[in-house]
Amino acid sequence: WSPNGTHLASVCYDMSRIFIWNTETGLCEMIIEYDEPLRKVGWSSEGRHIVSCSDTSIQMWDALTFELEHRMLNKYCDYFSVE
């Protein structure tokens, strides 16, 4: 959930996509594509970033432009959490 509750982010592992849903309309407003399957996604507490996790890296996306800002290599993403 976004911090203000207006949006929800979900991932589709087999399609390597993040879906951004409007919680009021129930419609998908944005699809972010990545080059490998994604496992988890979450919003930063201030709402400025979306963080996702694949098998090999953690990605940080700008929550307004949906552009990839940073990619960090990590082979232990099962312990991923957004605080």
TIRO-2110 file (N, C-alpha, C; in Angstrom, 1 decimal):
// TIRO-2110
0.8, -1.2, 0.0, N, 1, A
0.0, 0.0, 0.0, CA, 1, A
0.9, 1.2, 0.0, C, 1, A
0.4, 2.3, -0.7, N, 2, A
1.1, 3.6, -0.7, CA, 2, A
0.8, 4.1, 0.7, C, 2, A
1.7, 5.0, 1.2, N, 3, A
1.4, 5.6, 2.6, CA, 3, A
0.1, 6.3, 2.7, C, 3, A
-0.4, 6.9, 1.7, N, 4, A
-1.7, 7.6, 1.8, CA, 4, A
-2.9, 6.7, 1.5, C, 4, A
-2.6, 5.4, 1.1, N, 5, A
-3.7, 4.5, 0.9, CA, 5, A
-4.4, 4.6, -0.4, C, 5, A
-3.9, 5.4, -1.3, N, 6, A
-4.6, 5.6, -2.6, CA, 6, A
-4.2, 4.6, -3.7, C, 6, A
-3.0, 4.0, -3.5, N, 7, A
-2.5, 3.0, -4.5, CA, 7, A
-2.0, 1.8, -3.8, C, 7, A
-2.0, 0.7, -4.6, N, 8, A
-1.5, -0.6, -4.2, CA, 8, A
-0.5, -1.1, -5.3, C, 8, A
0.6, -1.6, -4.9, N, 9, A
1.6, -2.2, -5.8, CA, 9, A
1.5, -3.7, -5.7, C, 9, A
1.5, -4.4, -6.8, N, 10, A
1.6, -5.8, -6.8, CA, 10, A
2.6, -6.3, -7.9, C, 10, A
3.2, -7.5, -7.7, N, 11, A
4.1, -8.0, -8.7, CA, 11, A
3.5, -9.3, -9.3, C, 11, A
4.0, -9.5, -10.6, N, 12, A
3.6, -10.7, -11.3, CA, 12, A
5.0, -11.4, -11.6, C, 12, A
5.3, -12.4, -10.9, N, 13, A
6.6, -13.1, -11.0, CA, 13, A
6.9, -13.6, -12.4, C, 13, A
5.9, -14.2, -13.0, N, 14, A
6.1, -14.8, -14.4, CA, 14, A
6.2, -13.8, -15.5, C, 14, A
5.7, -12.6, -15.2, N, 15, A
5.7, -11.5, -16.3, CA, 15, A
6.7, -10.4, -16.0, C, 15, A
7.4, -10.5, -14.9, N, 16, A
8.4, -9.4, -14.6, CA, 16, A
7.8, -8.0, -14.6, C, 16, A
6.7, -7.9, -13.9, N, 17, A
6.0, -6.6, -13.9, CA, 17, A
5.5, -6.2, -12.5, C, 17, A
5.5, -4.9, -12.3, N, 18, A
4.9, -4.3, -11.1, CA, 18, A
3.6, -3.6, -11.6, C, 18, A
2.5, -3.8, -11.0, N, 19, A
1.2, -3.2, -11.3, CA, 19, A
0.9, -2.2, -10.2, C, 19, A
0.6, -1.0, -10.6, N, 20, A
0.2, 0.1, -9.7, CA, 20, A
-1.3, 0.2, -9.8, C, 20, A
-2.1, -0.1, -8.7, N, 21, A
-3.5, -0.1, -8.7, CA, 21, A
-4.1, 1.2, -8.0, C, 21, A
-5.1, 1.8, -8.5, N, 22, A
-5.8, 2.8, -7.8, CA, 22, A
-6.8, 2.1, -6.9, C, 22, A
-6.7, 2.4, -5.6, N, 23, A
-7.6, 1.7, -4.6, CA, 23, A
-9.0, 2.2, -4.6, C, 23, A
-9.3, 3.4, -5.2, N, 24, A
-10.6, 3.9, -5.2, CA, 24, A
-11.4, 3.3, -6.4, C, 24, A
-10.7, 3.3, -7.6, N, 25, A
-11.4, 2.8, -8.8, CA, 25, A
-11.2, 1.3, -9.1, C, 25, A
-10.1, 0.8, -8.5, N, 26, A
-9.8, -0.7, -8.7, CA, 26, A
-9.1, -0.9, -10.1, C, 26, A
-8.7, 0.2, -10.7, N, 27, A
-8.1, 0.1, -12.0, CA, 27, A
-6.6, 0.1, -11.9, C, 27, A
-5.9, -0.6, -12.8, N, 28, A
-4.5, -0.5, -12.9, CA, 28, A
-4.1, 0.8, -13.7, C, 28, A
-3.3, 1.6, -13.0, N, 29, A
-2.9, 2.9, -13.6, CA, 29, A
-1.5, 2.8, -14.3, C, 29, A
-0.7, 1.9, -13.9, N, 30, A
0.7, 1.8, -14.4, CA, 30, A
1.2, 0.4, -14.4, C, 30, A
2.0, 0.0, -15.4, N, 31, A
2.7, -1.2, -15.3, CA, 31, A
4.1, -0.9, -15.5, C, 31, A
5.0, -1.4, -14.6, N, 32, A
6.4, -1.2, -14.7, CA, 32, A
7.0, -2.5, -15.1, C, 32, A
7.8, -2.5, -16.2, N, 33, A
8.4, -3.8, -16.6, CA, 33, A
9.8, -3.8, -16.2, C, 33, A
10.3, -5.0, -15.9, N, 34, A
11.7, -5.2, -15.5, CA, 34, A
12.2, -6.4, -16.3, C, 34, A
13.6, -6.6, -16.3, N, 35, A
14.2, -7.6, -17.1, CA, 35, A
14.3, -9.0, -16.5, C, 35, A
13.8, -9.2, -15.3, N, 36, A
13.9, -10.5, -14.6, CA, 36, A
12.7, -10.6, -13.7, C, 36, A
12.2, -11.8, -13.4, N, 37, A
11.1, -12.0, -12.5, CA, 37, A
11.2, -11.3, -11.2, C, 37, A
10.1, -10.6, -10.7, N, 38, A
10.1, -9.9, -9.5, CA, 38, A
9.4, -10.7, -8.4, C, 38, A
9.8, -10.7, -7.2, N, 39, A
9.2, -11.5, -6.1, CA, 39, A
8.4, -10.6, -5.1, C, 39, A
8.9, -9.4, -4.8, N, 40, A
8.2, -8.6, -3.8, CA, 40, A
8.3, -7.2, -4.2, C, 40, A
7.3, -6.4, -3.6, N, 41, A
7.3, -5.0, -3.8, CA, 41, A
6.7, -4.3, -2.6, C, 41, A
7.2, -3.0, -2.4, N, 42, A
6.7, -2.2, -1.3, CA, 42, A
6.9, -0.7, -1.5, C, 42, A
6.2, 0.1, -0.8, N, 43, A
6.4, 1.5, -0.9, CA, 43, A
7.2, 2.0, 0.3, C, 43, A
8.1, 3.0, 0.0, N, 44, A
8.8, 3.6, 1.1, CA, 44, A
7.8, 4.4, 2.0, C, 44, A
8.2, 4.6, 3.3, N, 45, A
7.3, 5.2, 4.2, CA, 45, A
6.9, 6.6, 3.9, C, 45, A
7.8, 7.4, 3.2, N, 46, A
7.5, 8.7, 2.8, CA, 46, A
6.7, 8.8, 1.4, C, 46, A
6.6, 7.6, 0.8, N, 47, A
5.9, 7.6, -0.5, CA, 47, A
6.6, 8.0, -1.7, C, 47, A
7.9, 8.3, -1.6, N, 48, A
8.7, 8.8, -2.8, CA, 48, A
9.3, 7.6, -3.6, C, 48, A
9.3, 6.4, -3.1, N, 49, A
10.0, 5.3, -3.8, CA, 49, A
9.2, 4.1, -3.7, C, 49, A
9.3, 3.2, -4.7, N, 50, A
8.8, 1.9, -4.7, CA, 50, A
10.0, 1.0, -4.8, C, 50, A
10.0, 0.0, -4.0, N, 51, A
11.2, -0.9, -3.9, CA, 51, A
10.7, -2.3, -4.3, C, 51, A
11.4, -3.0, -5.2, N, 52, A
11.1, -4.3, -5.6, CA, 52, A
12.3, -5.2, -5.5, C, 52, A
12.0, -6.5, -5.6, N, 53, A
13.1, -7.5, -5.3, CA, 53, A
13.0, -8.6, -6.4, C, 53, A
14.1, -9.0, -7.0, N, 54, A
14.2, -10.1, -7.9, CA, 54, A
15.1, -11.2, -7.2, C, 54, A
15.4, -12.2, -7.9, N, 55, A
16.3, -13.2, -7.3, CA, 55, A
17.7, -12.7, -7.1, C, 55, A
18.1, -11.7, -7.9, N, 56, A
19.5, -11.3, -7.9, CA, 56, A
19.7, -9.8, -7.4, C, 56, A
18.7, -9.0, -7.3, N, 57, A
18.9, -7.6, -7.0, CA, 57, A
17.6, -7.0, -6.3, C, 57, A
17.9, -5.8, -5.7, N, 58, A
16.8, -5.0, -5.2, CA, 58, A
16.8, -3.7, -6.1, C, 58, A
15.6, -3.3, -6.5, N, 59, A
15.4, -2.2, -7.3, CA, 59, A
14.7, -1.0, -6.6, C, 59, A
15.1, 0.2, -6.8, N, 60, A
14.4, 1.4, -6.2, CA, 60, A
13.9, 2.2, -7.4, C, 60, A
12.6, 2.4, -7.4, N, 61, A
11.9, 3.2, -8.4, CA, 61, A
11.4, 4.5, -7.9, C, 61, A
11.4, 5.5, -8.7, N, 62, A
10.8, 6.8, -8.4, CA, 62, A
9.2, 6.6, -8.4, C, 62, A
8.5, 6.9, -7.3, N, 63, A
7.1, 6.6, -7.3, CA, 63, A
6.3, 7.6, -8.1, C, 63, A
6.9, 8.7, -8.6, N, 64, A
6.1, 9.6, -9.4, CA, 64, A
6.4, 9.4, -10.9, C, 64, A
7.6, 9.1, -11.3, N, 65, A
7.9, 8.9, -12.7, CA, 65, A
8.0, 7.4, -13.1, C, 65, A
8.1, 6.5, -12.1, N, 66, A
8.2, 5.1, -12.2, CA, 66, A
9.4, 4.7, -13.0, C, 66, A
10.5, 5.5, -12.9, N, 67, A
11.7, 5.2, -13.5, CA, 67, A
12.6, 4.5, -12.5, C, 67, A
13.4, 3.6, -13.0, N, 68, A
14.4, 2.9, -12.1, CA, 68, A
15.5, 3.9, -11.7, C, 68, A
15.7, 4.1, -10.4, N, 69, A
16.7, 5.0, -9.9, CA, 69, A
18.0, 4.3, -9.5, C, 69, A
17.8, 3.1, -8.9, N, 70, A
19.0, 2.4, -8.4, CA, 70, A
18.7, 0.9, -8.4, C, 70, A
19.8, 0.1, -8.6, N, 71, A
19.7, -1.3, -8.6, CA, 71, A
20.9, -1.8, -7.7, C, 71, A
20.6, -2.6, -6.7, N, 72, A
21.6, -3.2, -5.8, CA, 72, A
21.6, -4.7, -5.9, C, 72, A
22.8, -5.2, -6.2, N, 73, A
22.9, -6.7, -6.2, CA, 73, A
22.7, -7.3, -4.9, C, 73, A
21.9, -8.4, -4.8, N, 74, A
21.7, -9.1, -3.6, CA, 74, A
21.1, -10.5, -3.9, C, 74, A
21.7, -11.5, -3.5, N, 75, A
21.3, -12.8, -3.7, CA, 75, A
20.4, -13.4, -2.6, C, 75, A
20.1, -12.6, -1.6, N, 76, A
19.3, -13.0, -0.5, CA, 76, A
18.0, -12.2, -0.3, C, 76, A
17.3, -12.0, -1.4, N, 77, A
16.2, -11.1, -1.4, CA, 77, A
15.0, -11.7, -0.6, C, 77, A
15.0, -12.9, -0.2, N, 78, A
13.9, -13.5, 0.6, CA, 78, A
13.6, -12.7, 1.9, C, 78, A
14.6, -12.0, 2.3, N, 79, A
14.5, -11.3, 3.6, CA, 79, A
14.2, -9.8, 3.4, C, 79, A
13.7, -9.4, 2.2, N, 80, A
13.4, -8.0, 1.8, CA, 80, A
12.2, -7.5, 2.6, C, 80, A
12.4, -6.2, 3.1, N, 81, A
11.3, -5.6, 3.8, CA, 81, A
11.4, -4.1, 3.6, C, 81, A
10.3, -3.4, 3.5, N, 82, A
10.3, -1.9, 3.4, CA, 82, A
9.8, -1.4, 4.7, C, 82, A
10.6, -0.5, 5.3, N, 83, A
10.2, 0.2, 6.6, CA, 83, A
10.0, 1.6, 6.4, C, 83, A
END
